[in-house]
Amino acid sequence: VLLVAGATAGMSAVFGTPLAAVLMAVELLLFELRPRSLLPVVIACTVAGFARPWVLEGGRLFPLSVGEPGWMAFGSALLAGALAGLLSAGLSRALYAVEDGFHRLPLHWMWWPAIGGLVVGIGGWLQPRALGVGYDVIGDLLNHRLLLGAALALLAVKAVIWVVSLGSGTSGGVLAPLLMVGAGLGTVLAGLLPGGDAALWPLVCMAAVLSGVLGAPLTATLFAFGLTGAANALLPLLLACAVSHGLVALLMHRSIMTERIARRGRHVHREYGVDPQERLRIGEVMSAAPQVIPAATAVAEVHAGWFGAAQRHRAYPVVDAQGAFVGMLDREALGLADEGHADAGALARLSAAGRAPGLSLASETCRAAARRMAATGLERLPVVADLHSRRLVGLVSRSDLLKPVQAQHAEEQAS
């Protein structure tokens, strides 16, 4: 969390986009949306935002004004998002194809950055403005100060040197190069897309490429708005970013940000969703009328009646005359019986001694019961009405905790 807070605070300070930085933390870096991680990030980003005018120049990094888009901008935004998505998927695949190519070279890995640097140098010789951070180039693209031919050449060279730079392990960024490539695509499309100012489409494509490559449509939308302050562009931005993200999700299993992690054998969640075990409570999945053993039952009778040839369960709850839970009995516990433990209640208390308490309430979520089972190593939990009376109302097993997952599967597969 501290690592993410520092990274997003730096983004807030450099670009002046604290809200987009917080969303980037949620969509890309934290892999959760919980107060324990969200609050430190929000505090760090707001502090950086307040401190920015003291350290750096305040205001928007790329101030831009566009007119209100017409109804034809809807179709144009769809097309821009689709093209940006294809470009994003192509960039992502090319990056890891280049990386795989470097791995196959009969050279020590320490030479890879040198080769990458050579390609970057050639690209810079062909297009000098493709080198460096490129904020001035991004500003020129957004404000239509570059001719179509120059924008095409810059787009091609920047894409190639960025892919080779990262694929070879050479130092290089992600945000600024993607902004430049996306803005270059928008400059190429600006004369072809109706329904809005020509200045609208470099901004829209810039955000859509960022959305497709990073897999973060909300971050990309607010990031583009925060950089420019172009409120009229919000609808086309949101639509194009969503289309780009959706198309890349169909074409690729993982984003550029998680592919390398996956190649190291670690799984990263791609989607956020409610844990199905949080949706149902114990009372909805438990066995409400479990077979119990009265505490006063003699041990010999317990052997014959519950653990004989007709045994139905591995363990049984023991209850006293008032229905209060005493403990669980299984065959291992029965092996502790001697002359001093003549009934099931005494044997259950002996078996429970020294063990972690395992009780559940009907009002608890299935997730809480699953965590308790994992912590205690138990396979089933007695469910009581309350912790004071300990009156047994049911029994929940590990198989019961699969019911929420089965219900969710049935809902998602229903036609």
C-alpha positions in Angstrom: 0.0 0.0 0.0 2.8 2.4 0.8 4.5 1.6 -2.6 1.2 2.3 -4.4 0.6 5.5 -2.4 4.1 6.8 -3.3 3.7 5.9 -7.0 0.2 7.5 -7.3 1.3 10.6 -5.3 4.1 11.0 -7.8 1.6 10.8 -10.7 -0.6 13.4 -9.0 2.4 15.8 -8.6 3.7 15.4 -12.2 0.4 15.4 -14.1 -1.9 17.2 -11.7 -4.5 14.4 -11.8 -5.1 13.2 -8.3 -8.5 11.6 -8.9 -7.1 9.6 -11.9 -4.2 8.5 -9.8 -6.5 7.1 -7.1 -8.5 5.3 -9.8 -5.2 3.9 -11.2 -4.4 2.5 -7.8 -7.8 0.8 -7.6 -7.8 -0.5 -11.2 -4.2 -1.5 -11.7 -2.1 -1.6 -8.5 -4.0 -2.4 -5.3 -6.2 -5.3 -6.7 -8.7 -4.4 -4.1 -11.1 -1.6 -3.0 -10.9 -1.5 0.8 -10.5 1.3 3.3 -7.2 -0.1 4.6 -5.6 0.5 1.2 -7.8 3.2 -0.4 -7.4 5.8 2.4 -3.6 6.0 2.4 -3.6 6.4 -1.3 -6.2 9.1 -1.3 -4.3 11.0 1.4 -1.0 10.7 -0.4 -2.5 11.9 -3.7 -4.3 14.9 -2.2 -1.1 15.9 -0.3 0.8 15.7 -3.6 -1.9 17.7 -5.3 -1.9 20.5 -2.7 2.0 20.6 -2.8 2.2 20.6 -6.6 1.8 24.4 -7.1 4.7 25.0 -4.6 7.1 22.7 -6.5 6.0 22.6 -10.1 4.0 24.9 -12.3 0.3 24.7 -11.4 -2.7 24.4 -13.8 -3.4 21.8 -16.5 -0.5 20.1 -18.2 -2.1 20.3 -21.6 -5.0 22.8 -21.4 -7.4 22.2 -24.2 -10.8 23.5 -25.2 -13.2 21.6 -27.5 -16.7 22.4 -28.6 -19.7 20.3 -27.6 -19.7 17.2 -29.8 -22.7 16.5 -32.0 -24.8 13.4 -32.2 -22.5 12.0 -34.9 -19.7 11.9 -32.4 -21.2 8.8 -30.9 -20.4 6.7 -33.9 -17.0 8.4 -34.3 -16.2 7.6 -30.7 -17.1 4.0 -31.3 -14.8 3.8 -34.3 -12.0 5.6 -32.5 -12.3 3.3 -29.5 -12.2 0.2 -31.7 -9.2 1.4 -33.7 -7.4 2.4 -30.4 -8.2 -1.1 -29.0 -6.7 -2.8 -32.0 -3.6 -0.6 -31.7 -3.4 -1.4 -28.0 -3.7 -5.1 -28.5 -1.0 -4.9 -31.3 1.3 -2.9 -29.1 0.9 -5.4 -26.2 1.5 -8.4 -28.4 4.4 -6.8 -30.1 6.0 -5.9 -26.8 6.1 -9.5 -25.5 7.0 -10.9 -28.9 10.1 -8.6 -28.8 10.8 -9.7 -25.3 10.6 -13.4 -26.3 12.8 -12.6 -29.3 15.5 -11.2 -27.0 15.3 -14.3 -24.8 16.1 -16.4 -27.9 19.2 -14.5 -28.8 22.5 -16.3 -28.3 23.7 -13.4 -26.3 24.0 -12.7 -22.6 21.1 -10.7 -21.3 23.4 -7.8 -20.4 23.7 -7.0 -24.1 19.9 -6.7 -24.6 19.7 -3.0 -23.4 22.6 -2.1 -25.7 20.7 -3.5 -28.7 17.5 -1.8 -27.5 19.5 1.5 -27.1 20.8 1.1 -30.7 17.2 0.8 -32.0 16.1 3.8 -29.9 19.1 5.8 -31.3 18.2 5.0 -34.9 14.6 6.0 -34.2 15.7 9.2 -32.7 17.9 9.9 -35.7 14.9 9.4 -38.0 12.5 11.3 -35.8 14.3 13.4 -33.1 11.0 14.4 -31.5 10.3 10.7 -30.7 13.0 10.9 -28.0 12.6 12.2 -24.5 9.5 12.6 -22.3 7.6 14.2 -25.2 5.3 16.5 -23.3 5.9 19.2 -26.0 5.0 16.7 -28.7 1.9 15.6 -27.0 0.8 19.2 -26.6 1.4 19.8 -30.4 -0.6 16.7 -31.3 -3.5 17.7 -29.1 -3.5 21.3 -30.5 -3.1 20.2 -34.1 0.3 21.8 -34.6 1.7 18.8 -36.6 1.0 17.9 -40.2 -0.5 14.6 -41.0 2.6 13.1 -42.5 4.7 14.2 -39.5 2.2 12.7 -37.1 2.2 9.4 -39.0 6.0 9.2 -39.0 6.1 10.1 -35.3 3.5 7.5 -34.4 5.3 4.7 -36.2 8.7 5.5 -34.9 7.6 6.1 -31.3 5.6 2.8 -31.3 8.6 0.8 -32.5 11.2 2.3 -30.2 8.9 2.1 -27.2 8.2 -1.6 -27.9 11.9 -2.4 -28.4 13.0 -0.3 -25.5 10.7 -2.1 -23.0 11.2 -5.5 -24.6 14.9 -5.3 -24.3 14.9 -4.2 -20.7 16.1 -0.7 -21.5 14.9 2.0 -19.2 11.6 3.6 -20.5 8.3 4.9 -19.3 4.7 3.8 -20.1 2.3 6.7 -19.6 4.0 9.4 -21.8 4.8 7.1 -24.7 1.3 5.8 -24.8 -0.1 9.3 -24.7 2.1 10.3 -27.6 1.2 7.2 -29.7 -2.6 7.6 -28.9 -2.5 11.3 -29.8 -0.7 10.5 -33.0 -3.5 8.0 -33.9 -6.1 10.7 -33.2 -4.3 13.2 -35.3 -4.4 10.8 -38.2 -8.2 10.2 -37.7 -9.1 13.8 -37.0 -9.9 14.6 -40.6 -12.0 11.5 -41.1 -14.2 11.4 -38.0 -17.3 13.7 -38.0 -19.3 15.0 -35.0 -16.7 17.0 -33.1 -13.8 19.4 -33.3 -10.6 18.2 -34.9 -8.9 18.7 -31.5 -11.3 16.2 -29.9 -10.0 13.0 -31.5 -6.3 13.2 -30.6 -7.5 13.5 -27.0 -10.0 10.7 -27.3 -7.6 8.3 -29.0 -4.9 9.2 -26.5 -7.1 8.1 -23.6 -8.5 5.1 -25.5 -5.0 3.7 -26.2 -4.1 4.2 -22.6 -7.3 2.4 -21.6 -6.6 -0.5 -23.9 -3.0 -1.1 -23.0 -3.3 -0.6 -19.3 -6.8 -2.2 -18.9 -8.0 0.8 -17.0 -10.9 2.7 -18.7 -12.0 4.9 -15.8 -8.4 5.9 -15.1 -7.8 6.8 -18.7 -11.0 8.8 -19.0 -10.3 10.9 -15.9 -6.6 11.2 -16.7 -7.4 12.7 -20.1 -9.9 15.1 -18.5 -7.5 16.0 -15.7 -4.7 16.7 -18.2 -6.8 19.0 -20.4 -9.8 20.2 -18.5 -11.9 19.5 -21.6 -15.3 18.9 -20.0 -17.1 18.6 -23.4 -15.0 15.6 -24.3 -16.1 13.5 -21.3 -18.8 11.5 -23.2 -16.6 10.6 -26.2 -13.8 9.9 -23.8 -15.8 7.5 -21.7 -17.3 5.7 -24.7 -14.0 5.3 -26.6 -12.1 4.1 -23.5 -14.8 1.5 -22.7 -14.8 0.2 -26.3 -11.1 0.0 -26.4 -10.9 -1.8 -23.1 -13.7 -4.2 -24.1 -12.0 -5.1 -27.4 -8.7 -5.7 -25.8 -10.4 -7.9 -23.1 -11.8 -10.0 -25.9 -8.5 -10.3 -27.8 -6.1 -10.8 -24.9 -6.2 -12.8 -21.7 -4.1 -10.3 -19.7 -3.0 -6.7 -20.0 0.5 -5.4 -20.5 0.7 -4.6 -16.8 0.0 -8.2 -15.7 1.5 -10.3 -18.5 5.0 -10.4 -17.0 3.6 -11.2 -13.6 1.7 -14.1 -15.1 4.8 -15.3 -16.8 6.4 -15.6 -13.4 3.7 -18.0 -12.4 1.5 -15.6 -10.4 -2.2 -15.2 -11.1 -3.6 -11.6 -11.0 -7.3 -11.0 -10.9 -8.5 -9.2 -14.0 -11.9 -8.3 -12.7 -13.4 -7.0 -9.5 -16.6 -8.6 -8.2 -18.4 -9.4 -4.9 -17.2 -12.6 -3.3 -20.2 -15.0 -3.6 -19.6 -16.1 -0.1 -20.3 -12.5 1.1 -23.7 -12.7 -0.5 -25.2 -15.5 1.6 -25.4 -15.9 5.3 -24.8 -19.1 7.3 -28.5 -19.5 8.0 -29.2 -19.8 4.3 -26.8 -22.7 3.6 -26.5 -24.6 6.9 -28.2 -27.9 7.7 -31.0 -26.6 10.0 -31.8 -29.9 11.7 -28.6 -31.8 12.3 -28.5 -35.2 13.9 -27.4 -34.6 17.5 -26.2 -36.7 20.4 -27.7 -35.9 23.8 -25.0 -35.1 26.4 -26.4 -37.7 28.9 -26.1 -40.6 26.4 -23.8 -43.4 27.6 -20.6 -43.9 25.6 -21.5 -47.5 24.8 -24.9 -46.3 23.4 -23.1 -43.6 21.3 -20.9 -46.3 19.8 -23.9 -48.4 18.8 -26.4 -45.7 17.8 -24.2 -43.1 16.0 -21.0 -44.8 15.1 -22.1 -48.3 14.2 -22.9 -49.9 10.9 -25.5 -47.2 10.1 -23.2 -44.3 10.7 -24.2 -41.3 8.4 -21.8 -38.6 9.3 -18.1 -38.3 10.4 -18.9 -36.3 13.5 -22.0 -35.3 15.5 -22.7 -32.3 17.7 -23.4 -33.0 21.4 -26.1 -30.9 23.1 -27.3 -30.7 26.7 -30.9 -30.9 28.0 -31.5 -27.3 27.1 -30.2 -27.7 23.5 -27.0 -25.9 24.2 -23.9 -27.0 22.2 -21.3 -28.9 24.2 -18.9 -30.2 21.7 -18.3 -32.4 18.6 -17.8 -36.2 18.8 -16.1 -38.3 16.2 -14.3 -41.7 16.3 -11.1 -40.1 17.4 -12.8 -38.5 20.4 -14.5 -41.8 21.2 -11.0 -43.3 21.5 -10.5 -41.1 24.6 -13.3 -42.8 26.5 -12.4 -44.5 29.8 -14.2 -45.3 33.1 -14.1 -41.6 34.0 -16.1 -40.4 31.0 -19.3 -42.3 31.1 -21.4 -40.1 28.9 -21.2 -38.2 25.6 -21.2 -34.7 27.2 -18.1 -35.4 29.3 -16.3 -36.9 26.3 -17.2 -34.0 24.1 -15.8 -31.5 26.7 -12.6 -33.5 26.9 -12.2 -33.6 23.1 -12.8 -29.8 22.9 -10.2 -29.0 25.6 -7.2 -27.3 24.1 -8.7 -26.8 20.7 -9.5 -23.4 19.0 -13.2 -22.6 19.6 -15.2 -23.1 16.4 -18.7 -21.7 16.6 -20.7 -19.8 14.0 -23.8 -17.6 14.1 -26.6 -17.9 11.5 -26.3 -14.2 10.8 -22.6 -14.4 9.8 -21.6 -14.5 6.1 -20.3 -17.7 4.5 -17.0 -15.9 4.0 -16.6 -15.5 7.8 -17.3 -19.2 8.4 -14.8 -20.1 5.6 -12.1 -18.0 7.2 -12.8 -19.6 10.6 -12.5 -23.1 9.2 -9.3 -22.2 7.5 -7.9 -20.7 10.7 -8.9 -23.6 12.9 -8.5 -26.5 10.5 -12.1 -27.7 11.2 -14.3 -29.3 8.5 -17.6 -28.2 10.0 -18.9 -25.6 12.4 -21.8 -25.8 14.8 -24.2 -22.9 14.3 -25.6 -21.4 17.5 -28.4 -18.9 18.1 -26.1 -16.7 20.2 -22.8 -17.1 22.0 -24.4 -16.7 25.4 -26.9 -19.5 25.3 -25.0 -21.6 22.7 -28.3 -23.1 21.6 -27.6 -25.2 18.5 -29.6 -24.2 15.5 -27.7 -26.0 12.7 -24.4 -27.3 11.3 -22.4 -25.8 8.4 -19.8 -27.9 6.6 -17.2 -27.1 3.9 -19.5 -28.5 1.2 -22.2 -26.1 2.4 -19.8 -23.2 1.7 -19.8 -24.1 -1.9 -23.5 -23.3 -2.3 -22.9 -19.6 -2.8 -20.4 -20.3 -5.6 -22.8 -22.8 -7.2 -25.6 -20.2 -7.0 -23.4 -17.6 -8.7 -22.4 -20.1 -11.4 -26.1 -20.9 -12.1 -26.9 -17.2 -12.3 -24.1 -16.4 -14.8 -24.8 -19.5 -17.0 -28.5 -19.0 -17.1 -29.7 -18.1 -20.6 
